Amino acid sequence: METVLKHMDCRNFAAVDVAKGICHRTKKLVLADAERCEHCVSTQKCKFCLHFVAAEQYLGTCNAVPEQPMTYPDLITVTCEKFTAALPRTGNQQQDATG
């Protein structure tokens, strides 16, 4: 099954509540689960890591460590030293998150 990136998967997305957020690039409100725009730069999340193994609908395990802890696919992993991207980043790779 193909992974469809949404606004909430972008580095430019800042959540306001569970349904919407602000795009740092456009400074406009966007729906969190709406399809991403062409400027999307995916953020590091467990579901985008080679070590993540999906289990139930909203759970999975991390095979990067021997304990194989349970984790959520949407857990942001910017501080995870074992993160290995499974998806190519999209958007302009040289641009920072704000522009």
Secondary structure, DSSP 8 states (H G I E B T S, - for coil): -----BGGGBTTEEESSSSEEEETTT--EEETTSB--TT--B--BGGGBTTEEE-STT-EEETTSTT--EE-TT-B-TT-TT--BSS---S-TTS-TT-
